[in-house]
């Protein structure tokens, strides 16, 4: 094998390698384009959902509904608490006195630490 044959074979091998690299680059570019398209479609879909949710909230006064629900829950809690107190006034007074005693003890302990 002479030097010319070796150079020709090396050139052919290099040419095939260049074609393979070119094909690989084209395939990678196509896959990247497909991934970008898929990502863009997903983002557009998410943006559309957020937009429709915002329109729903604006048109249906969801804040007002939540405010009404909170008011109703507070009203029901007050009514239920009054019923419990009305049925068991002695037990409620004992419970309130116990809570007051614990709060007073904690407050006194905190004040004694601050003065020391």
Buried (B, 14 or more C-beta within 10 A) or exposed (E): EEEEEEEEEEEEEEEEEEEEEEEEEEEEEEEEEEEEEEEEEEEEEEEEEEEEEEEEEEEEEEEEEEEEEEEEEEEEEEEEEEEEBEEEEEEBEEEEEEEEEEEEEEEEEEEEEEEE
